[in-house]
Amino acid sequence: MSMRFEHETLGQRVRFASDAAAEGVREEIALLGATKVMVIAAAAEADLAKRVTADVPVALIHDDVVMHVPVPVAERARAAAAAHDVDAIVSVGGGSTTGLAKAVALTSGLPVVAVPTTYAGSEATNVWGLTEGARKTTGVDPRVLPRAVVYDAGLMLSLPVDLSVASGLNALAHCVDSMWAPSADPINTALAAEGIRALDAGLPLVVADPEGLPGREQSLYGAYLSAVAFASAGSGLHHKICHVLGGRYDLPHAPVHAVVLPYVLALNAPAAPAAERRIAAAFGSATALGGMQALRQRINAPMALRDYGFEESQIPDAVEAILLVMPESNPANVTPDELTRLLRSAWEGAEPR
């Protein structure tokens, strides 16, 4: 069969250099010609944000950052940006911080320079997400894609090991989902496979030597590749499940992804043999699930949804909500009973099969 596909590459500049974040931000703001910069960073990242933006014209530091970007939080940030007449945004932080910057860019068109401090990957995608009530809504819009990303593995050294593991497995989920998401193609697959290899190499190094740059750099490199693949391939079953769980029950983003991932892999791998072989090869393992579980054991991965606030009684409600957003392209046929079994296993932390 001849090869035929369509692939869209997003336009974005990436700076990757350890211990050079301030320099990169300064140069990117100069290229934009911005004179009134809004810095978005959670209160816990305040000192770091000041160091990173020391050489740019900051008009406003905004620290009202909340997980899953509730609509009222987004509206307050948008109002603050308008009140200070800012002409660019610098986000310093993880996925929630980047997500808030995107929410402002969505309605204002302001350019964003993203400085990630986790392996979330949101900075490399044109996907936005907002939560209203108990429902998380996502969409795609070119306005939210950061103009530039400044990657500095040195900023990751303060990220605790347990959060590094959860965040890194969130990135790994981007890779796995990109193998069979609605717009998966050979380029996405190549990026995702290299992302898996890099994360499989980097995360154990982070656990073994949290203060060492090699593991942080490999993990950050893998996280970027995972996000680029995911931005093109789109949201597959794994992300649909996790968006429902996170938005509907206010569960922590990265740990939920880390827990759910092997169960979705176990479900889909038999129905997608080519993808299964590619994932296994990236892990250097005989099987995709075997490679995944070997990595999770080495890094002491999050194990059960019940450890993060999800109640067994919520499973039927979650199943109904997930079925409404199930991607038609998923390789395995997912019935309500199958989805119930998956969520119960993830709730218990049972061995994925």
C-alpha positions, 0 to 999 in steps of 0.5 A: 500500500502506498503512503498517503497522509496530511501533516500540519507542522506548527510554526514556533521557535524553540530555545533549548539550553540549560541555565539560559532561561533569562537570556532566552526570554529577553531575546524573545521579548526583544524580537516581539518588540514588546514593551508591556509584558504580563508575567503569569506565574503561580505564587510558588514560582514567583521568585523564579519568574522574577529571575527569568524575566529580570531583563524584560519590561514587566507591566504586571505579574499575575499569580491567580493560577488554578488547575484546569483553568476555571472560566472565572480565573481566565476572565480575571486574567483577561481583565488584568491584561486589558487593564494594563494594556499589555502587549505580550505574555510570559508564562513561567510554570507548568501546564496550568500556568501555560493554560491560563496564558493560552486562555488570555491569548485566545480572546486577545491574540496576545503573543505568548513566550512560554517557560515550562517548569514541568514536562506537561507539554502544553507549551508546544500545542495549539490546544486550549482547555477551560473548566466551567462547573464540572465540565472541561472543554478543549479546543484548537486555535492558532492564537493560543500556540506560544510564539516561542518556548524557552526550555531550560532543564535547570529550571526542572531541578527544583521539581520534586521527584514524585511530581517529575515522575507524574509529569513525565508520564503525562508526557509519555501519554502524549506519545502513546495517544499520538500513535492512534489519535484521530489525525495520527500519521507517520511523522507523529509516530516518528516523533512519538517513538523518539519521545518514548525513547527519551523519556524512558532514558531520562526519567530513571535518571531523574529519580536516581539523580534529581540534581543532575542535568542529563536526566532532566534534559532527556526528559524535557526533550522527550516531553517536547517531542511528545507535545509536538506529536500530540498537537498534530495527532489530536486527542485520543482515548487516553486524553478523553478519559483524563479530561473527564476525570480531571474536569469533572472531579477536580483530580490532579492532572499529571497523576491521573494521566500517569495512572490511567496510561497503562490501562489504555495501552493494555486495551488498545495495543492488541487492536493496533499491532503496528503501533504496539510494535513501534511502542515496544521498540521505543522501550527496547522491550518485547511488548509495549505494555511490558516496556511501560510497566518496567519503566513505571516500576523503575520510577515508582509511578502513581498507581491508583486513582483512589489515591488522588481523590477519585471515588469508586461510586463515581465510576458509573457517572464517569463512564457515561461522560466519557462515552459522550466524547469517545473518539471514533478512531480508537482502535479498540471497540470500547463498550460501557462494560469495558470502560467500567472495567478499565476505570475500576482497575485504574481506581484499584491500581490492579495489574493492567491486562 
